[in-house]
């Protein structure tokens, strides 16, 4: 009888998972910060919006990884255009959220072979390229891919169009067509704030 009772007592129910619970309950890191032309150095108050930015950044990284793996495995031409359209849609959503959270005016400037994100420098009264941010850095489209057309509020945007993102959250309706050969995908935005990538109809 004593031999049966001499062994170690079993741990209380749930004790083995207390460390995992503590990790899951730990606070998430703060938002990404990067220098902005003409912006103050004061700290912004924390809020739930910062978590949304972090989720968008993680989603962007997932899209990039999936796109890289898909192309490396010999993905089709349609898949390449789809991945690039999804990346652009996610980047525009990220820039729009940063505009709202930071109270700054952002813009997306397009050319036939790529695009870049801009932020308004209030001291100079002009837009400056966001070049120090790894997520919103200037980007070139893959070889053979181009921006076929851009319309903003139903009108052709011209040679070097700019999509303006206001801190109020207002968003003009826009349509951007990415194409390679006969395959094309669209990135569309609505006045309600929906930004998504959809396949173009034949």
Secondary structure, DSSP 8 states (H G I E B T S, - for coil): -HHHHSS-----TTGGGHHHHHHHTS----------TT---------HHHHHHHHHHHHHHHHHHHHHHHHHTT--HHHHHHHHHHHHHHHHHHHHHHHHHHT--EEEEEETTEEEEEEEETTTTEEEE--S-SSSS-EE--TT-EEEEEEETTEE--TT-EEEE-TT--B--EEEEEEETTEEEEEEE-TTS-EEEEE---
